[in-house]
Amino acid sequence: MKAYHPSPAFLMSVLLAAFTAACAEFDVCAPPAANVASLPARLSETGLRQADGGLAPGVVAFTPAFALWSDGAEKHRYLRLPDGQQIDTSAVDDWRFPVGTRFWKEFIRDGVPVETRLLVKTGPADHEWAAGAYVFDDGGVDATFAEAGAVDVRGTAHDAPAASLCLGCHGGRSSFVLGFSALQLGNVAPGGFDLAAAADAGMLSTAIGPMRVPGTDDQRAALGYLHANCSHCHNTQRPMTMGPRCFDPQNELDMFLRADELGDVAATGPYRTLFTNAVRKGDPANSTLFQLVSRRQPKGAFGPQQMPPLATDVVDEAAVETLRRWIQAP
């Protein structure tokens, strides 16, 4: 009998199925009902802004070094710690925030304010956060909590997520917060709110040393993209949960940039795990990672057919080119 030799295309399809098979239930998790019920009904009641539109006392604006792609939406981020409280930064990769901490993220799509997302630390345990989206009214002045989310907000292509989807990303790390961390603040461009600014403001319980991502500009950009867009799900330290995980990839991929691995590019999680599992060095077109990031397709029988699987309908073309150069580099 003639031996069967599967084609490279078939082998790639098998790898793709394995890469996504365990991700099929990434959109079925529900947050604790009590947490959702604790959120104010209106954005104006959350403490973000004063009556004149300015930021409320104690609210700090920041911009992470590496942003989560949101289909090109303009975003503004804010934080308020309870008076006299600090962030527990003793675990440099997983900060713990005091009860009462609030984070906001404003979204503007095509020049139109569409939603503001809110995270509130409701209790001492890592998982005790309330999260949800506030969808702006037609006038764009105030917004209403939308537990079920909303589609094509204010006539744009922007969709606000249901509260049940928040854990799909935020539940992937013990700190729950993804964009305000030692790694993100440690790589902010000069003039931005960085680790030094956070320390000067008395926010940090422990001093944090240098956190610069290593490598060339392309390597830094690729590692930063993977950390911001992929590592909350693809990491080896996902916390245990009390219920459905929403999105729980069962593989060895680790795209989280750990503080103790920043001394050498080759020591980082993406380099150690991607080039042996989902990336063919020098060959972007036949790399599973590149294929998934380069397209947007509906969820299939084996799970998501794109990466990231949530909150994006538009390919991040700049990131695709960054990853192409990174994979092609010698």
C-alpha positions as CSV (number, residue, x, y, z in Angstrom):
1,M,0.0,0.0,0.0
2,K,1.3,3.4,-0.9
3,A,2.3,5.5,2.1
4,Y,0.2,8.6,2.8
5,H,2.1,11.8,3.2
6,P,-0.1,14.7,4.2
7,S,0.4,18.0,2.5
8,P,1.8,21.1,4.3
9,A,-1.6,22.7,3.9
10,F,-3.3,19.8,5.6
11,L,-0.8,19.8,8.4
12,M,-1.3,23.5,8.9
13,S,-5.1,23.1,9.1
14,V,-4.7,20.4,11.8
15,L,-2.4,22.8,13.8
16,L,-4.9,25.6,13.4
17,A,-7.7,23.4,14.7
18,A,-5.6,22.3,17.7
19,F,-4.6,26.0,18.3
20,T,-8.3,27.0,18.6
21,A,-10.1,23.9,19.6
22,A,-10.0,24.6,23.4
23,C,-11.2,28.2,22.8
24,A,-14.7,27.3,21.6
25,E,-16.5,28.5,24.8
26,F,-14.8,31.8,25.1
27,D,-18.2,33.7,25.1
28,V,-20.3,31.9,27.6
29,C,-19.1,33.2,31.0
30,A,-21.3,35.2,33.3
31,P,-20.0,37.6,36.0
32,P,-21.5,37.4,39.5
33,A,-24.9,39.0,39.4
34,A,-24.2,41.0,42.6
35,N,-21.1,42.6,41.0
36,V,-23.1,43.7,37.9
37,A,-26.0,45.0,40.1
38,S,-23.5,47.1,42.1
39,L,-22.6,49.3,39.1
40,P,-24.3,52.8,38.9
41,A,-27.0,53.2,36.3
42,R,-25.4,56.3,34.6
43,L,-21.8,57.1,33.7
44,S,-22.3,60.5,35.4
45,E,-22.7,58.6,38.7
46,T,-19.4,56.7,38.6
47,G,-17.2,59.6,39.7
48,L,-15.2,60.1,36.5
49,R,-16.0,63.7,35.8
50,Q,-17.3,66.9,37.4
51,A,-20.4,68.8,36.3
52,D,-18.2,71.0,34.0
53,G,-16.8,68.0,32.2
54,G,-13.4,68.1,33.9
55,L,-11.9,65.1,35.6
56,A,-13.0,64.6,39.2
57,P,-10.5,65.1,42.0
58,G,-8.1,62.1,42.3
59,V,-8.8,60.8,38.8
60,V,-5.5,60.3,36.8
61,A,-5.2,59.9,33.0
62,F,-2.8,57.4,31.6
63,T,-1.8,55.7,28.3
64,P,-0.3,52.2,28.2
65,A,2.8,51.7,26.3
66,F,1.2,48.8,24.3
67,A,-2.4,49.2,23.4
68,L,-5.1,46.6,22.9
69,W,-6.4,46.9,19.3
70,S,-10.1,48.1,19.2
71,D,-10.7,48.5,15.5
72,G,-9.0,51.8,15.3
73,A,-11.2,53.5,18.0
74,E,-9.7,56.4,19.9
75,K,-9.4,55.6,23.6
76,H,-8.8,57.5,26.8
77,R,-8.0,55.8,30.1
78,Y,-8.4,56.9,33.7
79,L,-7.7,55.6,37.2
80,R,-8.8,56.6,40.7
81,L,-7.5,54.9,43.8
82,P,-9.3,55.3,47.1
83,D,-8.0,58.1,49.3
84,G,-4.8,57.1,51.1
85,Q,-4.6,53.7,49.5
86,Q,-1.8,52.1,47.4
87,I,-1.4,49.4,44.8
88,D,0.3,46.3,46.2
89,T,3.2,46.0,43.8
90,S,5.1,43.3,45.6
91,A,4.3,40.9,42.9
92,V,5.8,42.9,40.0
93,D,3.9,41.0,37.3
94,D,0.5,41.0,39.1
95,W,-0.4,44.1,40.9
96,R,-3.2,44.0,43.5
97,F,-5.5,47.0,43.7
98,P,-7.3,48.2,46.8
99,V,-11.0,47.8,47.2
100,G,-12.7,50.8,45.7
101,T,-10.3,51.2,42.8
102,R,-11.9,52.4,39.6
103,F,-10.7,52.3,36.0
104,W,-12.5,53.9,33.1
105,K,-11.8,53.6,29.3
106,E,-13.5,55.9,26.9
107,F,-14.1,54.9,23.3
108,I,-14.5,57.4,20.4
109,R,-15.3,55.9,17.0
110,D,-15.2,58.0,13.8
111,G,-15.2,61.1,16.0
112,V,-18.3,60.0,18.0
113,P,-18.2,59.2,21.7
114,V,-19.7,55.7,21.9
115,E,-19.0,54.0,25.2
116,T,-17.1,54.1,28.5
117,R,-16.1,50.9,30.2
118,L,-15.8,50.7,34.0
119,L,-13.9,48.4,36.3
120,V,-14.5,48.6,40.0
121,K,-12.7,46.6,42.7
122,T,-15.6,45.4,44.9
123,G,-13.8,43.1,47.4
124,P,-10.4,41.8,48.6
125,A,-10.2,38.6,46.5
126,D,-8.5,38.8,43.1
127,H,-11.8,38.0,41.2
128,E,-13.9,40.5,43.0
129,W,-14.4,43.1,40.3
130,A,-17.5,44.6,38.7
131,A,-17.2,45.4,35.0
132,G,-19.4,46.7,32.3
133,A,-20.0,49.2,29.5
134,Y,-21.8,52.5,29.5
135,V,-23.3,53.4,26.1
136,F,-23.7,57.0,25.3
137,D,-27.0,58.6,24.7
138,D,-27.8,60.3,21.3
139,G,-26.5,63.7,22.6
140,G,-23.2,62.2,23.7
141,V,-23.3,63.9,27.1
142,D,-24.1,61.0,29.4
143,A,-24.1,57.2,29.1
144,T,-26.3,54.3,30.4
145,F,-25.0,51.0,31.8
146,A,-25.7,48.4,29.1
147,E,-25.4,45.0,30.8
148,A,-26.3,43.2,27.5
149,G,-24.0,45.5,25.4
150,A,-25.1,47.2,22.2
151,V,-24.5,46.9,18.5
152,D,-23.5,49.7,16.1
153,V,-23.6,52.3,18.8
154,R,-24.7,55.8,17.7
155,G,-24.7,54.8,14.1
156,T,-21.0,53.7,14.0
157,A,-19.6,50.2,13.5
158,H,-18.7,50.0,17.2
159,D,-20.2,47.3,19.4
160,A,-20.2,47.7,23.2
161,P,-19.5,44.3,24.9
162,A,-21.9,42.6,27.2
163,A,-20.8,42.5,30.9
164,S,-20.6,38.7,30.5
165,L,-17.7,39.1,28.1
166,C,-15.5,41.1,30.4
167,L,-14.1,38.1,32.2
168,G,-13.1,36.5,28.9
169,C,-10.0,38.8,28.9
170,H,-9.7,40.3,32.4
171,G,-10.1,37.0,34.1
172,G,-6.9,35.8,32.5
173,R,-4.6,37.5,35.1
174,S,-4.8,37.6,38.9
175,S,-4.6,41.4,38.9
176,F,-7.7,41.6,36.5
177,V,-6.4,45.0,35.3
178,L,-4.5,44.6,31.9
179,G,-3.3,48.1,30.8
180,F,-2.0,49.5,34.0
181,S,1.0,47.5,35.1
182,A,4.8,47.6,35.7
183,L,5.4,46.4,32.1
184,Q,3.0,48.9,30.6
185,L,4.1,52.0,32.6
186,G,7.8,50.9,32.4
187,N,7.8,51.3,28.6
188,V,5.7,54.6,28.3
189,A,7.2,57.2,25.9
190,P,8.9,60.2,27.7
191,G,6.4,62.6,29.0
192,G,3.7,60.1,29.7
193,F,2.4,58.8,33.0
194,D,5.0,56.2,33.8
195,L,6.4,54.2,36.7
196,A,8.2,57.2,38.1
197,A,5.0,59.3,38.0
198,A,3.1,56.6,39.7
199,A,5.7,56.4,42.4
200,D,5.8,60.1,42.9
201,A,2.0,60.1,43.3
202,G,2.4,57.6,46.1
203,M,0.5,54.9,44.3
204,L,3.0,52.0,44.5
205,S,3.7,50.0,47.7
206,T,7.1,48.8,46.4
207,A,9.7,50.5,44.2
208,I,9.9,49.0,40.7
209,G,13.1,48.8,38.8
210,P,13.6,49.1,35.0
211,M,11.0,47.2,32.9
212,R,12.1,47.9,29.4
213,V,11.2,45.4,26.7
214,P,14.4,44.2,25.0
215,G,15.3,44.0,21.3
216,T,15.2,46.0,18.1
217,D,12.3,48.3,17.3
218,D,10.5,45.6,15.4
219,Q,11.1,43.0,18.2
220,R,9.8,45.4,20.8
221,A,6.8,46.3,18.8
222,A,5.9,42.6,18.1
223,L,6.5,41.6,21.8
224,G,4.4,44.6,23.0
225,Y,1.6,43.8,20.6
226,L,1.4,40.1,21.7
227,H,1.6,41.1,25.4
228,A,-1.3,43.6,25.0
229,N,-3.5,41.7,22.7
230,C,-2.9,38.0,23.5
231,S,-1.2,37.4,26.8
232,H,-4.3,37.8,29.0
233,C,-5.5,34.5,27.6
234,H,-2.3,32.9,26.3
235,N,-0.2,32.7,29.5
236,T,1.0,30.0,31.8
237,Q,-0.3,31.6,35.0
238,R,-4.0,31.9,34.4
239,P,-5.8,32.0,37.7
240,M,-8.3,29.4,38.9
241,T,-11.9,30.5,38.6
242,M,-15.2,29.8,40.5
243,G,-17.1,29.2,37.2
244,P,-16.7,29.0,33.4
245,R,-13.4,30.4,32.2
246,C,-14.9,32.0,29.0
247,F,-11.7,31.5,27.1
248,D,-9.2,28.9,28.3
249,P,-6.7,27.9,25.7
250,Q,-5.1,24.6,26.6
251,N,-1.7,24.9,25.0
252,E,1.8,25.9,25.8
253,L,1.8,29.4,24.3
254,D,2.9,32.1,26.6
255,M,2.8,35.7,25.3
256,F,3.1,37.4,28.7
257,L,6.2,39.5,29.2
258,R,7.6,38.7,32.7
259,A,9.9,41.0,34.6
260,D,12.5,38.3,35.1
261,E,12.7,37.5,31.4
262,L,13.3,40.9,30.0
263,G,17.1,40.7,30.0
264,D,17.2,38.8,26.7
265,V,14.8,38.7,23.7
266,A,15.2,34.9,23.4
267,A,14.2,34.4,27.0
268,T,10.8,36.0,26.7
269,G,7.7,33.8,26.6
270,P,6.7,34.6,23.0
271,Y,10.1,33.6,21.7
272,R,10.3,30.5,23.8
273,T,6.9,29.2,22.9
274,L,5.7,30.7,19.6
275,F,8.6,29.6,17.5
276,T,8.1,26.0,18.5
277,N,4.3,25.9,18.2
278,A,2.6,28.6,16.1
279,V,5.3,30.5,14.1
280,R,7.5,29.2,11.3
281,K,10.7,31.4,11.4
282,G,11.0,33.3,8.1
283,D,7.6,32.1,6.8
284,P,4.7,34.4,7.9
285,A,2.2,33.0,5.4
286,N,2.5,29.5,6.9
287,S,2.6,30.6,10.5
288,T,-0.6,29.9,12.4
289,L,-0.3,33.0,14.5
290,F,0.1,35.2,11.5
291,Q,-2.9,33.6,9.7
292,L,-5.2,34.2,12.7
293,V,-4.1,37.8,13.3
294,S,-4.5,38.6,9.5
295,R,-8.1,37.8,9.2
296,R,-11.6,38.3,10.7
297,Q,-14.0,35.4,10.4
298,P,-17.0,34.2,12.5
299,K,-16.6,31.6,15.2
300,G,-16.4,28.1,13.7
301,A,-16.9,24.5,14.9
302,F,-13.4,24.5,16.5
303,G,-13.7,27.9,18.1
304,P,-12.5,31.3,17.0
305,Q,-11.2,31.6,13.5
306,Q,-9.3,34.9,14.2
307,M,-7.1,36.4,16.9
308,P,-7.9,38.2,19.1
309,P,-11.3,36.4,19.2
310,L,-13.3,39.1,21.0
311,A,-14.1,42.8,20.4
312,T,-12.6,43.2,16.9
313,D,-14.1,43.0,13.4
314,V,-11.3,44.9,11.6
315,V,-7.8,43.6,11.0
316,D,-5.0,45.6,12.6
317,E,-3.0,46.1,9.5
318,A,-0.1,47.9,11.3
319,A,0.2,45.0,13.6
320,V,0.1,42.5,10.8
321,E,3.1,44.2,9.1
322,T,5.0,44.4,12.4
323,L,4.5,40.6,12.9
324,R,5.4,40.0,9.3
325,R,8.8,41.7,9.7
326,W,9.3,40.0,13.1
327,I,8.8,36.5,11.7
328,Q,10.8,37.2,8.5
329,A,13.8,38.6,10.4
330,P,16.8,36.3,10.6
